[in-house]
Amino acid sequence: MPHVRARHLSGLLRKALGYSPIVAVFGHRQVGKTTLASEFSAKYATLDLEASLVEAEAEPMLFLERNAAKPLVIDECQLAPKLFPALKEWVRIRKAPGQFLLTGSVRFSSRKAIRESLTGRVIAWELLPMDMSETYEAPLPDTLSRLLRAKSVEIALDRSAYATEAAIARYLRQGGLPGIFAIRDESIRRQRFETQINTLLERDLKLIQQTTLSYRVLRHLLALLAERNGAPLDLAALNRETRISVPTLKKLLSAFEAMFLIRILPTEGSQKRPVVFFEDIGEANALFDHSRHPLNQLTAFLFNNLRAQVAYRPDSGISIFQFRNRGGSLVPLCFRAGGACLGIIPILEETPDLSAIRSARSFVGTYRDAKVLLVHRGAADRIIDRRIRVVGAAQLV
């Protein structure tokens, strides 16, 4: 199949199955969880099938006995909360590693019955939409960790062969969901996005948050969030535009994050409103046409690609945040490991303007061991000083 690729998460899953009885892989719908899990499965059961779901809910222990294998993959397991006490009891008696590989498109911690049964009994990983290195079957870049460890920005940063201008433009249109991005016909691809958004709002949302809001209102809210992709949350503005109360908005945002639709990042500096990024840039563009906002597009592209270097290297201890202050300084993507910080400022031209330089200097002045990259879509590579450098996106992803 044209969309099948080796996934960066495979090694981490294999390792976890070697020491934990239950391993879980979460992620957005169409992100490739089932395909990845099939690499490891001795037997496969999906709770998307009504007969399997009914049995798992009515006779959970019998369901496990009938499907016993090592590992047994249980797909979309969040649909059957009653299955989890049985899993808890099963592995209490049978402690061998690698017995169950669970997949889900809703974060388990969002469902109380599941959370209480599996606390301390499961190793859970998140499968992200593919970054460009996965799309082109290349190794996971280590650019972030090397820059964070370095004493200055003056290190070798090679351009990746696959991150051409055409490839970046294609990624911005199609995103990284393997079940969707491989569809060449744009009209069909947009239909697939619409079908997926419908499933997320009409089905998955109800597993986490009961609401009487119509599909039209919920989709409008998602479109507004997509328009503000990478920007601070303004709940008052969302309330005015959707007529959804602020308490309900907070619950819906939490639910959208639990469904892997969005990711909420903290902000540091004198402006501390949290920031929303869409998990998949293709889905964000299906909700709102960003073609007129190239700087927002580049920011989202960098977020969708660089975070893979964080998620799939858990030992690196890297966290992500955004830096803003009331004086106008903005560093949209910041990475921290220990006391070291790396700021990423997307720019449209290969020569940064005064505002971008001011933001870079504000950031390195705020954090003691900080560096900044001003990132564009071209080829220029220029060191401004030992802490600030201008580079092309292809040198990072």
N, C-alpha and C positions, 0 to 999 in steps of 0.2 A: 504494500500500500504506500502511496506517495507521501503520506503524512507520518509514517512510522520512523522514529529516530531513537538512537540510544539516548537515555536520559541521565542527567547528572546525578539524580537521586538513587540510581540503581545500587551503587556501592554502599551507600548508607543503609538502604533497606536490607541488603544481604547481610551486612554486619549486625544489624538489629535482630534479624531472625535467628542469628547464631546464639543470642543470649536471652531474648525475651519471649515468653510464651505467646504474647499477643503484640502484634505490630500493626499500626494503622497508618494509612496514607490518605490525607485529606486534599481537597482542592476543588477549584471551580469545575462546573460541568464542562465536559468536552476537553478537559486539560490533559487527558491521557492516563487517568488512574487505572482503569480496567486493563488497558494494553500493558502498562507497566507491571501490574500485579500478576498478569498471566505469565510473565517470565518466571515467576517463582511458584505458581500454584500446582498442587497435586490434584486439587479438585476445586471447582468454581461453582458458587451459588449466588444468584442475584435476587435481592428483595424487590427489585423492580417488577418481577413476576409475581402476580397476585397469589398463586398457589404457594410459592415459597414464603411470601410475606405472612400469609394466614397461618402456615405451620409454625414459622418462627415466633409468632406472637402467641398462638394458642398452646403449642407444645414445644417450648424452646429447647428443653433438654433432649427430647426425641429428635428434633431437627439437627442438633449437634451430633447425636449418635449416628443418625442415618448418613450424615455427610462427613463423618470422621475421616480426616486425611491430614497430611503434614507437608506443607501448610494448606489449610482450607481457606480459600479466598471468599469472603462474604462481601459482596458489592452492595453499596448504598445501605449499609447496615443501620444508619440512623433512623430508617423507617420503622424499625422494630425495637423500641426501648425495652420491651419485656425480655428480649434476648440477652441483655447484658448481665442481669443477675445470674443467668445460667452460665454465661461465659466466666463470670467471677468464680462460681462454684466449681466449674470444670477445671480451671487452671489451679484452683486451691488444692485439688486432689492430684491432678496430673501436671507436674511442674516442668516438663521438658520444654525447651525453647522451640520456637518456630512452628507453633501449632496453628495459629490463626493470623491471617493477614486481612485486615478490615479496610474497606475503602468507604469514603463518604464525601458528599458534596455540601455537607453542613458541619461546622465545627462541633465536635462532641460536647465541648464545654458549654455550649449554648442550650443543651438539653439536660435538665437536672437529673433525671433518672439514669441517664448514661454516665454523666460525670461522676455521680456518687458510686456507681458500680466499678468504674475503671480507674479511679484515682490510685496511682501507684502501681498499676498492673499492666500498663500499656506504654510502649514506646511509639510516639506519634511523630510523623513527618508531614510536611506540606509539599505538594507538588505544584510548582509555579507554572504559569504559561511559559512556553519555550522562549528562551532568550536567543539571540542570533547565533551564538556558538552552538547551541543544540540544533537549531534549524539547519545549520551547515555541517553538523556532525563533527565539530571541532572540540578540543578540550576546554574545560571551564577556565576562563582567564583568571589570573591571580593579580591583576593590576591594582585593585584596591588594597589588598594586604601588603603588597610590595611598597606602595606609596605611603601607607600608614607607618610602616616600619622604617622607612628611609629618613635620613636626617634632613634632606632637602628634596625639592621637586626635580633635581638634576639627575634623574635616573633614565635608563633606556626604556622607551615606550614605543614598541614596534607597531606599525599599522597592521590590523588584521586584513587578510586577503579578501574576506567575504563581506566586510562592512563597506561596500561601495555606496555611492550616492543612490544608485538605483535600488540596491538592496534595502537601504534604510527607508527609502520612500515606500517600498513594498511592505516592509514591516509595519510602518505607520498606518497603512491602509488595512492590512489583514490581521495584524496582531500575532499572538503566539499560541492560540488554542489549536492544537493539531487536528481536532475534529472539524475545524472550520477554515483555517488559513490555507489549506491545500486546495480549496475550491476555487478554480480559476475564474469562473463566471461571476462577475461582481454582483449581478442581480440575485443569483441563487445564494451567494455568500451572505448578502444582506438579509435574505429571507431566513437563512439559518440563524443569524443573529437575532432576528425578531422572534423566531420560534423559541430560541433559548431564553430570551428575556421574558417571554410569556410564561414559560415553565418556571422560571425563578420566582416570578411575582405571584403566579396563581397557585403554585404547589409548594415550593421549598420555603417561601416566606412563612406559610401557615404552620410549618413545623416549629417555628421559633417564636413568631409574633402574630397573635390573632388580631385582625384589623377589619373594620368595616369599610375602609377606604376602597374606592373603585380601582380597577386596573388602570384606567386613564389617569387618575390622580397619582398613583404610584409610579407609573411610567414617566409622567411629567417631572416628578421629583428626581428620578434617576437622570433624566435629560439635563436638569439644572445642575446636578452634581457633576455630570460629564462636562458641561460647559465650564465648570469651575475646577476641572481636573488639575490638581497641584496647587490650588489656592486655599487660603484659610477658610474654615467654616464660618458662615454668617447665618446663624439660626434665625435671627430676626428677619433677614431678607428672604430666607426660604419660607418662613411663616407667611410673609406678605404675598409671596408669589404662588404658594400652594394652598393657603388657608388651612394648613395642618398645624396643630398646636405644637409649641416647642417641646413639651414632654413627649408627645407622640413622635416628633421628629427624632429626638434622641434615641428612642426605642427602635425606630426604623433604621437609623444609621448603625446601631449596634447589630441589628439583624442582618443588614446588608454586608457588614464586615464578617459576620459568622458564616455567611453564604459565599464568601470569597469574591464578592462583587467589588468591594472597595477595600482600601487599606488606609487606616487613619494614623498619621504620623504626629508625634509631638513637635512643638515649636519652642525654640529657645531664643533669648533676646528679650527686648522690652515689649514685644507683641507675642503673646503666648497662645493664640487661638490654634487649635489643632488643624491639620491639613489633610485633605482627602485626595488620594490617588486611586484611579481605577486599576484593578488587578490586570486587566488586559486592555491595551490601547486600541485594539481593533473594535472591541465592544464599546468603548467610550466613543469612538468615532461613528459607530452605528447609531448611537443615541444623539450625538451632536456633531455636526460637521466642523472639524477643527482646521480645515484647509486655510482659513483666513488668519489663523493664529500660529504661525510657524515657531515662535519661541516656546509657546505652551507645548507644541508637538515635540520639540527637541527635549524639553524637560521630562515629559512623560516617557519618551523613548529611553532616555538615560535611566530613569527610575526603573522601568520594566526590565532593563538589561543588567544594570549594576547590582540590583538587589539579589540576583542569583548568586553572585560572588559572596554574598553574606549568608544567604539561606543554606547553601550547600557546603559551607565551611563553618559548621557550628563551633569548632574549636577556636576560630579566629576571635570570637567575642565582639564582633563588630555590631554596633547599633546604628540606626538611621534616624535623623531628625532634620528639621528645617530651621534656619536662622533668619530672624526678622527683627528690626528695631524701628522705633518711631521716626528716626531720622531718615528712613527710606532705604537702609541697607537690606539686601535680600540675598541669601545664599539658599537656593531652592532645595539642594540635596547635600546633606552633611553626614559624614561617616566617622564614628568614634571607636577606637580600640584602646583601652587603657586610658592614658592621658593624651594620646595623639588624636588629632582631628584632621579630616580632609574635607574641604568644601568644594562643591561642584557648581559653577555658575554658567549656565548655557548662554551663548551669545549668537547673534545672527550673522555678524561679520567676523572675518578673521582678525580684524583689529578691534579690540574691546573699546567701548565708549567710556567716558569719564565715570558714569554711574556704576558700571560693572567694576571698574578699578577701585572706586570708593568702597563698594560692598566687600571686595576682596580684602582691602586693607582693614576695614572694620572687623572682619572675621578674624584675621590673623592677629589683630590687636586685642581681641576679646579672649581668645584661647591661646594659652602659653605655647603649646607645641602643635601649631596648626599650619596647614598648607592649603593652597587654593589652586584649582584648575579652572581656567576660563575655556569652555568647550564649545566648538563650532562644528559645522558639518563639512568643512574644507580640509586642506592638507597642511596649513601653516602650523609650525611648531616653534614657539619662541619663549625663551625663559626671561621673565621680567626681573626677577630676583630669586634668591634661593628658596623662597616660600610661595611664589606666584608664577604660574606658567600658563601659556596659551597653547592648547592642543586640539587636534581633531577628534571627533567622537570615535573614529575607527581605531584610535590608539588606546581606547579604554575597553571596548567591547569585543 
